[in-house]
C-alpha cells in the first residue's frame, strides 16, 4: 500500500486503494484491512490523511517534526508538505494560555500550486511574436 501511495502525488481515497490493491493482488481486500493498514502507516508518520479530501498520501518527508502544514492544490490535487515549527510553537503557546489540550492538529491550506499557476499564466498570457 505504501508503494502505491508513494507512486502518487495526489491523495487517494480508502476505496480507491481498496480497488487498486485488490486488482494488483487479484483478490478482494476488506475495508477493515485497508483502514488498519492506513492507521499503522499514519502512526509511523509514513502516510498522512488529508482531512479536506478524505484521502491519504505518502509523506514526502517522513521525519518531519511537529505539525505539518499541508498546501492542497484545488486544481491538480497535489499536496506540498511544509515544516512549520514556529507556527506549531505559537499554536501550542496559545493553547497553553487558554488551557486547551490539543489532541489533533490539522493545518490544510487550499490554493493553486506552482505548476498549475505557471500553466494558467501561460494560457492567460500567450506569448505573442514581436514584429520588427
Ligand atoms: Zn496544481
Boltz pocket constraint, residues with backbone or C-beta under 6 A from the ligand:
constraints:
  - pocket:
      binder: B
      contacts: [[A, 73], [A, 74], [A, 75], [A, 76], [A, 77], [A, 78], [A, 112], [A, 113], [A, 114], [A, 115], [A, 116], [A, 117]]
      max_distance: 6.0
